[in-house]
């Protein structure tokens, strides 16, 4: 499921009682965005991969087969529902952008995990339903049609890099890139790069 939106922070155009440019916690209404994303994504796999699987199933990655077959099981009614929900989300986000300039979320729900794992087994103690569930912070933004960029923001207690996802208004790529550049300059993390790989035991995911 999508990480709780109250964990996101937006840079608001402040009311008169708020200092200019001060960040505020906000809760955009994403609705059932994780399900919407999976329905639309699986349908695209049907478009791209159905014929390939019919002809060369033994050569196709299992994840691709799973995504495609998920799409083949969907009804036209499910697809119509997902498109309606996407349109409704776009309208809600359009209203959100009337008072916000920049939405900031974690770049991922967990710190870097073992490179040999496809995905962390759990997030905050909750077992993931599928391997895509750990990417919902990013896929949710994809459904909104808003541009996003990942930027480094520091390190956890184990020395693993942590990032943020900055989200801008639709067609606002130039302003988003400017914000990301300013953020990186203010933090000065570029002076700590590159990060040399370290050998050792990977801390367990939360």
Phi and psi in degrees as a GROMACS rama.xvg file:
@    title "Ramachandran Plot"
@    xaxis  label "Phi"
@    yaxis  label "Psi"
@TYPE xy
-64.9208  138.2  UNK-2
-58.1806  145.399  UNK-3
-52.0465  126.642  UNK-4
-62.2383  -18.7943  UNK-5
-68.2009  -11.2434  UNK-6
-82.1747  -6.01729  UNK-7
-90.0066  153.979  UNK-8
-128.869  135.81  UNK-9
-119.097  150.053  UNK-10
-92.7571  110.686  UNK-11
-95.068  153.33  UNK-12
-75.7773  106.867  UNK-13
-72.7725  149.684  UNK-14
-69.9526  175.903  UNK-15
-61.9388  -23.2089  UNK-16
-87.207  -1.58014  UNK-17
-113.594  138.861  UNK-18
-62.9235  141.459  UNK-19
-56.199  132.399  UNK-20
79.4164  5.26435  UNK-21
-74.2728  136.914  UNK-22
-73.0676  149.104  UNK-23
-135.998  147.498  UNK-24
-77.2586  133.565  UNK-25
-136.442  163.079  UNK-26
-133.114  80.6846  UNK-27
-59.2656  143.317  UNK-28
-86.8958  101.01  UNK-29
-88.151  -10.2905  UNK-30
58.9928  -150.245  UNK-31
-83.5643  51.5405  UNK-32
-65.4987  -32.5596  UNK-33
-65.9802  -40.0123  UNK-34
-69.4052  -40.1883  UNK-35
-58.52  -45.9752  UNK-36
-60.726  -44.7694  UNK-37
-65.4414  -38.5902  UNK-38
-63.1069  -49.0304  UNK-39
-69.0337  -38.6754  UNK-40
-64.5532  -44.5673  UNK-41
-64.4872  -36.0455  UNK-42
-64.3009  -36.9339  UNK-43
-66.2345  -34.1499  UNK-44
-63.9322  -36.8809  UNK-45
-61.2317  -45.1939  UNK-46
-60.4185  -44.0115  UNK-47
-84.5765  -32.5211  UNK-48
-121.47  -10.2032  UNK-49
-54.74  -49.6397  UNK-50
-66.4321  -37.631  UNK-51
-63.6307  -40.848  UNK-52
-67.5638  -39.1398  UNK-53
-61.2595  -35.2279  UNK-54
-95.862  -29.1205  UNK-55
-139.395  45.274  UNK-56
-55.517  -37.8491  UNK-57
-68.74  -13.0231  UNK-58
-105.358  0.0722178  UNK-59
-98.326  138.444  UNK-60
-59.0138  136.217  UNK-61
-54.208  -37.213  UNK-62
-62.4408  -37.7093  UNK-63
-67.2952  -41.1155  UNK-64
-62.6264  -43.9943  UNK-65
-61.3102  -46.8082  UNK-66
-62.2026  -42.2461  UNK-67
-67.369  -44.9272  UNK-68
-67.8664  -29.6817  UNK-69
-62.3265  -41.3558  UNK-70
-67.9624  -36.6171  UNK-71
-66.92  -25.4294  UNK-72
-82.5058  -12.4946  UNK-73
-76.6873  149.419  UNK-74
-93.4656  163.809  UNK-75
-63.0479  -30.0732  UNK-76
-65.4254  -39.0396  UNK-77
-64.5886  -40.7446  UNK-78
-64.7564  -41.8459  UNK-79
-63.4161  -40.9668  UNK-80
-60.4175  -45.1599  UNK-81
-63.1889  -39.5718  UNK-82
-67.2102  -38.4475  UNK-83
-65.2553  -41.3892  UNK-84
-66.1923  -37.579  UNK-85
-63.5816  -42.6241  UNK-86
-63.9978  -40.1311  UNK-87
-65.8005  -39.8051  UNK-88
-63.9689  -40.5697  UNK-89
-61.0162  -40.7375  UNK-90
-66.8882  -40.2197  UNK-91
-64.6406  -39.3324  UNK-92
-69.6146  -33.1661  UNK-93
-61.3434  -39.5218  UNK-94
-68.8189  -38.5757  UNK-95
-60.0451  -41.6425  UNK-96
-72.6233  -7.41892  UNK-97
-69.7851  -23.901  UNK-98
-119.44  -3.64956  UNK-99
-125.15  145.876  UNK-100
-102.694  -32.1391  UNK-101
-150.283  132.124  UNK-102
-107.083  132.141  UNK-103
-121.227  126.617  UNK-104
-130.44  167.134  UNK-105
-58.9765  149.561  UNK-106
-72.6533  -26.1487  UNK-107
-157.036  156.374  UNK-108
-76.7712  -11.3023  UNK-109
-135.874  162.393  UNK-110
-73.7791  175.028  UNK-111
-55.9741  134.412  UNK-112
-112.567  177.856  UNK-113
-52.1524  127.863  UNK-114
-62.7495  -20.4466  UNK-115
-83.7697  -4.11718  UNK-116
-95.9458  142.627  UNK-117
-69.1115  -37.8193  UNK-118
-163.759  157.628  UNK-119
-64.0742  146.098  UNK-120
-70.9029  -34.7542  UNK-121
-139.554  158.501  UNK-122
-132.635  121.315  UNK-123
54.3008  36.4989  UNK-124
81.7857  -1.55313  UNK-125
-101.549  128.36  UNK-126
-70.1215  135.646  UNK-127
-75.9119  140.83  UNK-128
-74.0874  -30.749  UNK-129
-159.11  173.47  UNK-130
-67.6787  -19.4122  UNK-131
-81.3613  -15.3601  UNK-132
-63.2276  -24.4358  UNK-133
-79.1431  -2.28011  UNK-134
-113.701  12.3348  UNK-135
-64.3628  -28.7457  UNK-136
-57.3485  -32.8574  UNK-137
-89.5461  -43.4102  UNK-138
-65.6978  -31.8199  UNK-139
-60.544  -40.3576  UNK-140
-69.0118  -34.5642  UNK-141
-57.7529  -42.4186  UNK-142
-65.7247  -29.5762  UNK-143
-72.3398  -18.2971  UNK-144
79.7444  13.8456  UNK-145
-97.0225  144.458  UNK-146
-72.9907  149.671  UNK-147
-142.988  155.911  UNK-148
-144.707  143.209  UNK-149
-97.4655  135.721  UNK-150
-134.17  146.835  UNK-151
-72.6575  147.505  UNK-152
-135.573  -0.49325  UNK-153
149.977  -158.115  UNK-154
-138.252  150.311  UNK-155
-84.9279  -176.127  UNK-156
-65.9833  -15.0517  UNK-157
-98.4504  3.77627  UNK-158
84.9305  9.17797  UNK-159
-84.3215  137.785  UNK-160
-67.2608  144.516  UNK-161
-125.559  142.739  UNK-162
-124.973  166.811  UNK-163
-116.887  155.083  UNK-164
-109.359  117.059  UNK-165
-98.226  130.72  UNK-166
-120.158  131.067  UNK-167
-113.004  179.834  UNK-168
-70.7091  152.742  UNK-169
-53.4008  134.053  UNK-170
64.2451  20.9102  UNK-171
-108.052  35.7315  UNK-172
-60.9019  -39.0685  UNK-173
-62.7083  -46.748  UNK-174
-64.9349  -36.6728  UNK-175
-65.1762  -43.5907  UNK-176
-63.9099  -37.698  UNK-177
-64.3583  -41.7528  UNK-178
-64.401  -42.0279  UNK-179
-64.9078  -41.5657  UNK-180
-63.6499  -43.224  UNK-181
-63.5929  -42.853  UNK-182
-59.6464  -45.9492  UNK-183
-63.9002  -38.9057  UNK-184
-66.9953  -38.7968  UNK-185
-67.429  -36.7444  UNK-186
-80.165  -27.6086  UNK-187
69.4827  20.9149  UNK-188
-69.575  -18.8689  UNK-189
-61.1976  -24.042  UNK-190
-76.1911  -11.9579  UNK-191
-98.4499  2.40526  UNK-192
-101.774  156.424  UNK-193
-76.5281  160.324  UNK-194
-91.7271  118.157  UNK-195
-73.2214  136.373  UNK-196
-59.9845  144.397  UNK-197
-122.425  134.899  UNK-198
-84.8085  147.092  UNK-199
154.508  -177.893  UNK-200
-82.955  130.722  UNK-201
-77.5329  126.143  UNK-202
-59.3078  145.563  UNK-203
-64.9755  146.91  UNK-204
-71.4363  149.794  UNK-205
